[in-house]
Amino acid sequence: MSPAEPSRNFASDNVEGASPEILAALTRANQGAAASYGADDGTGRVESRLRELFERDDLSVLLVSSGTAANALGLASLTPPWGSVLCHADAHVLNDECGAPEFFGDGLKVMPLGGASSRIDIAALRRAAVRDRGDVHAQQPACVTVTQATEGGTVYSLEALDAIGALCREQGLRLHMDGARFANALASLDCTPARMTWRAGVDVLSFGATKDGALGVEAIVCFDPALTQSLHFRRKRGGHLASKMRFLAAQMEAWLEDDLWLRNARHANAMAARLAKGLAALPGAALVDPVEANLVFVRMPGEVARGLLEQGFRFYPDRRDPRAVRLVTSFRTSPEGVDALVAAAIDLVASRP
């Protein structure tokens, strides 16, 4: 593909590179020497910026290089080894972390729940929160994790987050948020980061930047000062304390500067909405879930999906629905690339016998 040709890759928002602003920041961070293991000035600036952004002077920030590390360490800090983490059955922490939460949590158990459009059903959560409570033979409900935005491309409303947070407080459960696509969800809800997290009851957030234009950095944002020390030890013991932390901090600082993170997310969301509108109009096609972030799940005739793949477009099947496919837009997805896929799908439909 030439540089001028729009990308045909809708497999993931991980397939694209980094925003130019972040690459420039890394080049600047490479000049001279800096203190190691997070004692550099850049890491300090990121911590201050996130305290300002989340409107909390007492939050702690731990930078790591992957979402798996952020989720696993965050959940381990909230859940004892005999505890269970309640999540949606589609959750990334259940299906895509290769047991990392259980490993870092010394045996905690991730328990799936149902719910439409990849969002936890509050009634199912209430039942699970009290099941086997106090039974020494059973794993004890200890934590809830919500994915915002969800693996189905939907977003928990503020009211839904408030309800989950209230239930957690009522039942003495901790609340974690997997925010691998936090920026996309925030752009969709058009609220403040504080409102979508600790004001709704979130204790620990996995704050993802990698899918939104960073090279590779996530932040564990902890809203409970009592957990700070244990999280620092967990990060080091787990092998995720970077010696040259300034390179993680440089990415995060550039990503947050001038709202690059929100501009990237809004663009990705807009491209998903454009793609969904085009594909939903295809004869024989239907959206699986509402498109509220940057993921589009659509059912389409099998020969159309195969034809698109043969033409070089890239996407994955929806593992929840064998008749559907998943397409993901990113900060680099262009209107021309979206329109090219829709036009190709229209031609394939028209050519069907």
Phi and psi in degrees as a GROMACS rama.xvg file:
@    title "Ramachandran Plot"
@    xaxis  label "Phi"
@    yaxis  label "Psi"
@TYPE xy
-72.678  157.217  SER-2
-56.7631  -28.095  PRO-3
-84.3666  -15.507  ALA-4
-81.6241  131.408  GLU-5
-64.0059  145.12  PRO-6
-65.1676  141.86  SER-7
-106.149  12.3634  ARG-8
-98.1182  107.76  ASN-9
-115.211  24.215  PHE-10
-71.3657  -36.4498  ALA-11
-168.385  159.268  SER-12
-81.3944  -0.332338  ASP-13
-84.6966  -13.13  ASN-14
-77.2189  -21.2785  VAL-15
-83.3778  164.237  GLU-16
-80.0269  -148.267  GLY-17
-109.635  155.998  ALA-18
-62.4737  142.036  SER-19
-55.7061  -35.3744  PRO-20
-61.8785  -34.2962  GLU-21
-75.2868  -39.3383  ILE-22
-63.2856  -38.835  LEU-23
-64.4461  -39.1244  ALA-24
-64.7982  -37.7023  ALA-25
-64.8763  -38.224  LEU-26
-62.8541  -42.1293  THR-27
-65.1263  -39.8303  ARG-28
-66.6175  -19.4063  ALA-29
-81.1491  -4.28548  ASN-30
-87.6262  127.224  GLN-31
74.6397  -167.879  GLY-32
-106.471  158.467  ALA-33
-150.523  152.557  ALA-34
-60.7854  151.448  ALA-35
-100.394  171.822  SER-36
57.1239  31.3659  TYR-37
92.7448  4.33299  GLY-38
-89.0355  6.09522  ALA-39
-78.3952  161.624  ASP-40
-64.9716  -36.1311  ASP-41
-62.9382  -41.6327  GLY-42
-63.2646  -39.7347  THR-43
-61.8453  -39.2039  GLY-44
-66.55  -39.1519  ARG-45
-63.1655  -43.8899  VAL-46
-59.315  -44.2072  GLU-47
-65.0667  -39.9176  SER-48
-65.4107  -40.7104  ARG-49
-71.1238  -32.6065  LEU-50
-64.3078  -38.7691  ARG-51
-67.7382  -43.8758  GLU-52
-64.1898  -40.596  LEU-53
-93.5855  2.43348  PHE-54
59.3662  41.9572  GLU-55
-143.294  115.105  ARG-56
-76.1659  -17.0508  ASP-57
-103.056  6.942  ASP-58
-75.9611  155.72  LEU-59
-114.934  149.906  SER-60
-127.379  127.305  VAL-61
-126.416  115.51  LEU-62
-82.9752  137.229  LEU-63
-136.985  171.983  VAL-64
-98.4635  -6.76387  SER-65
-144.378  154.79  SER-66
-68.0991  -32.6179  GLY-67
-60.1404  -44.4748  THR-68
-63.5279  -44.1098  ALA-69
-62.0873  -46.2943  ALA-70
-66.7841  -47.8433  ASN-71
-66.576  -44.1852  ALA-72
-68.7542  -39.4946  LEU-73
-63.0024  -46.5708  GLY-74
-66.388  -37.2221  LEU-75
-64.1333  -32.2459  ALA-76
-72.4637  -19.4095  SER-77
-103.48  -11.1047  LEU-78
-131.787  126.594  THR-79
-72.201  163.243  PRO-80
-58.0195  -27.5364  PRO-81
-91.4132  7.21901  TRP-82
-96.35  161.401  GLY-83
-115.773  148.521  SER-84
-105.715  119.654  VAL-85
-91.1524  129.226  LEU-86
-147.352  171.42  CYS-87
-74.1412  150.882  HIS-88
-62.1851  -21.8502  ALA-89
-88.1  -2.88491  ASP-90
-59.177  141.012  ALA-91
-59.4248  -39.219  HIS-92
-65.1573  -22.6922  VAL-93
-89.0061  -40.6673  LEU-94
-103.81  -16.8263  ASN-95
-133.874  14.8453  ASP-96
-111.399  6.93096  GLU-97
54.9337  34.331  CYS-98
78.1146  12.8374  GLY-99
-60.3047  -42.3325  ALA-100
-59.228  -41.5787  PRO-101
-66.0447  -37.9904  GLU-102
-66.2113  -52.7161  PHE-103
-71.9572  -23.0965  PHE-104
-91.3082  12.6408  GLY-105
55.5663  32.1902  ASP-106
114.291  3.11432  GLY-107
-55.1011  160.879  LEU-108
-122.332  131.316  LYS-109
-93.9109  123.09  VAL-110
-114.927  123.912  MET-111
-83.0007  145.791  PRO-112
-126.834  159.675  LEU-113
-88.1505  179.141  GLY-114
150.47  142.279  GLY-115
-70.3943  148.607  ALA-116
54.6676  37.0535  SER-117
66.64  15.4465  SER-118
-107.882  136.665  ARG-119
-60.8121  132.22  ILE-120
-77.3549  125.549  ASP-121
-64.0051  -34.7312  ILE-122
-66.9801  -42.0426  ALA-123
-63.9776  -38.1692  ALA-124
-63.9559  -42.4237  LEU-125
-62.2317  -41.6897  ARG-126
-64.336  -43.1635  ARG-127
-68.8285  -30.0605  ALA-128
-67.3261  -25.0916  ALA-129
-109.43  -7.25484  VAL-130
-66.028  130.316  ARG-131
61.0666  18.9445  ASP-132
-60.3937  124.756  ARG-133
85.107  -4.65491  GLY-134
-81.5749  113.207  ASP-135
-63.9879  -16.721  VAL-136
-85.2427  -8.86682  HIS-137
-118.608  147.409  ALA-138
-60.7412  136.723  GLN-139
-97.1097  128.843  GLN-140
-56.6633  125.181  PRO-141
-133.128  -25.6893  ALA-142
-151.401  150.514  CYS-143
-120.162  138.304  VAL-144
-123.715  132.513  THR-145
-115.292  143.168  VAL-146
-102.295  123.598  THR-147
-134.782  103.45  GLN-148
-76.099  158.644  ALA-149
-77.1899  169.774  THR-150
-68.8981  -13.3354  GLU-151
-93.6259  5.62931  GLY-152
80.3188  9.0424  GLY-153
-98.1221  173.19  THR-154
-132.378  134.914  VAL-155
-67.345  129.953  TYR-156
-69.3602  162.526  SER-157
-62.1156  -36.3191  LEU-158
-64.7885  -40.0449  GLU-159
-66.126  -41.4253  ALA-160
-63.926  -40.907  LEU-161
-60.6509  -41.5811  ASP-162
-65.7049  -41.987  ALA-163
-66.2505  -43.3594  ILE-164
-61.4358  -41.2346  GLY-165
-64.8442  -41.2915  ALA-166
-63.9495  -40.2173  LEU-167
-61.5988  -44.4744  CYS-168
-64.5629  -41.3605  ARG-169
-60.7624  -38.877  GLU-170
-100.015  4.00884  GLN-171
71.0189  30.9954  GLY-172
-101.039  150.289  LEU-173
-85.9386  157.864  ARG-174
-127.384  124.134  LEU-175
-115.108  146.568  HIS-176
-121.968  122.276  MET-177
-84.8836  103.725  ASP-178
-107.005  44.9644  GLY-179
-57.0387  -34.8399  ALA-180
-117.957  42.873  ARG-181
-57.2246  -44.3814  PHE-182
-62.0748  -39.8054  ALA-183
-64.6821  -40.2129  ASN-184
-66.9544  -42.6176  ALA-185
-63.9636  -42.0599  LEU-186
-62.7658  -35.7391  ALA-187
-68.2945  -42.6096  SER-188
-82.5619  -21.6513  LEU-189
54.9607  51.5905  ASP-190
-127.297  -176.387  CYS-191
-86.9503  154.785  THR-192
-58.2085  -36.7842  PRO-193
-62.6908  -42.3729  ALA-194
-64.4466  -33.3896  ARG-195
-87.3017  -2.88671  MET-196
-126.171  -99.2932  THR-197
-68.092  -27.7901  TRP-198
-68.3148  -20.7375  ARG-199
-94.6267  -1.70103  ALA-200
107.709  5.69749  GLY-201
-70.2238  132.42  VAL-202
-91.9163  -41.8876  ASP-203
-138.391  136.206  VAL-204
-118.808  133.338  LEU-205
-92.0176  106.984  SER-206
-98.024  101.783  PHE-207
-90.3892  130.953  GLY-208
-114.743  -24.138  ALA-209
-60.1849  -43.737  THR-210
-72.1593  -10.3157  LYS-211
-114.439  24.6801  ASP-212
116.789  -3.99889  GLY-213
-84.8745  165.074  ALA-214
-78.8404  -38.4895  LEU-215
171.231  84.3712  GLY-216
-155.991  139.655  VAL-217
-135.083  159.22  GLU-218
-124.136  134.047  ALA-219
-87.2315  114.067  ILE-220
-106.235  115.653  VAL-221
-109.012  123.774  CYS-222
-96.11  0.188264  PHE-223
-113.221  105.941  ASP-224
-56.9238  -25.0687  PRO-225
-66.5419  -18.7542  ALA-226
-93.7876  -7.44019  LEU-227
-59.2057  -50.9914  THR-228
-62.984  -45.3835  GLN-229
-63.9107  -35.9397  SER-230
-64.3432  -40.0524  LEU-231
-62.6278  -42.4135  HIS-232
-68.2715  -39.0709  PHE-233
-62.6426  -42.2316  ARG-234
-61.7033  -44.9484  ARG-235
-66.3839  -47.3415  LYS-236
-61.5861  -32.6001  ARG-237
-83.2279  -0.165403  GLY-238
80.7071  23.3486  GLY-239
-117.304  17.2919  HIS-240
-91.8045  105.531  LEU-241
-73.4309  133.421  ALA-242
-69.6328  -41.1928  SER-243
-98.932  64.3905  LYS-244
-61.3544  -22.9745  MET-245
-58.9746  -25.9599  ARG-246
-77.318  -29.623  PHE-247
-71.79  -43.9398  LEU-248
-63.6168  -37.6075  ALA-249
-61.5378  -39.8609  ALA-250
-64.2671  -48.5727  GLN-251
-64.2642  -40.4615  MET-252
-64.29  -44.1088  GLU-253
-68.1058  -35.3601  ALA-254
-64.1212  -37.6631  TRP-255
-82.4325  -23.544  LEU-256
-65.7511  136.193  GLU-257
52.8473  29.0918  ASP-258
58.7573  33.1313  ASP-259
-55.7776  -40.3429  LEU-260
-61.0507  -39.9773  TRP-261
-76.9844  -35.5256  LEU-262
-63.7513  -42.7454  ARG-263
-61.6389  -43.901  ASN-264
-67.3262  -42.4489  ALA-265
-62.6825  -38.4105  ARG-266
-65.2952  -46.796  HIS-267
-60.3869  -41.9618  ALA-268
-63.164  -41.74  ASN-269
-64.6084  -37.8664  ALA-270
-67.8585  -35.604  MET-271
-65.8807  -40.9791  ALA-272
-63.6918  -39.4141  ALA-273
-64.8735  -43.0952  ARG-274
-65.4338  -43.3453  LEU-275
-62.5338  -42.0415  ALA-276
-61.7137  -42.8917  LYS-277
-67.6093  -43.5885  GLY-278
-74.3641  -33.0875  LEU-279
-64.1372  -23.7981  ALA-280
-83.2396  -6.61333  ALA-281
-69.6524  135.329  LEU-282
-58.909  132.532  PRO-283
82.2146  4.30856  GLY-284
-112.726  154.041  ALA-285
-156.826  139.652  ALA-286
-71.5624  139.37  LEU-287
-78.373  -45.1364  VAL-288
-133.558  160.715  ASP-289
-58.0809  142.874  PRO-290
-96.0599  105.427  VAL-291
-119.297  -2.23918  GLU-292
-140.326  -125.256  ALA-293
-121.131  24.6244  ASN-294
-120.197  137.995  LEU-295
-124.717  121.893  VAL-296
-111.84  123.206  PHE-297
-139.241  136.607  VAL-298
-86.4074  132.75  ARG-299
-146.635  158.577  MET-300
-54.0979  138.258  PRO-301
-57.5594  -37.3653  GLY-302
-68.4846  -26.8361  GLU-303
-71.3977  -45.9248  VAL-304
-60.4088  -43.8338  ALA-305
-64.5374  -38.8671  ARG-306
-63.8377  -39.2016  GLY-307
-63.6268  -42.4592  LEU-308
-63.1672  -40.2098  LEU-309
-64.3249  -27.8619  GLU-310
-84.2188  0.867356  GLN-311
101.334  -0.525551  GLY-312
-73.7681  146.795  PHE-313
-123.146  130.226  ARG-314
-164.41  169.522  PHE-315
-110.908  155.349  TYR-316
-68.4865  152.48  PRO-317
-82.445  112.658  ASP-318
-69.9119  -12.2743  ARG-319
-81.7542  -23.5365  ARG-320
-144.686  108.32  ASP-321
-63.9806  -14.2723  PRO-322
-89.6025  -3.71564  ARG-323
-117.303  162.764  ALA-324
-126.748  158.55  VAL-325
-112.502  128.594  ARG-326
-123.799  135.455  LEU-327
-123.189  132.186  VAL-328
-101.991  162.092  THR-329
-138.267  -177.953  SER-330
-64.7993  -17.1995  PHE-331
-102.004  -6.77506  ARG-332
-63.2616  132.741  THR-333
-104.291  153.645  SER-334
-56.2281  -35.6932  PRO-335
-65.4244  -38.5459  GLU-336
-66.4444  -41.1864  GLY-337
-62.2565  -48.5847  VAL-338
-64.8821  -32.5116  ASP-339
-65.2663  -41.0618  ALA-340
-66.5833  -44.2667  LEU-341
-62.5971  -42.9027  VAL-342
-63.5869  -40.7771  ALA-343
-64.3091  -39.175  ALA-344
-65.6392  -40.2788  ALA-345
-60.5422  -44.5773  ILE-346
-63.2774  -38.922  ASP-347
-67.3585  -39.0964  LEU-348
-63.7982  -42.8533  VAL-349
-66.3357  -26.89  ALA-350
-87.8005  -4.73755  SER-351
-65.1661  143.156  ARG-352
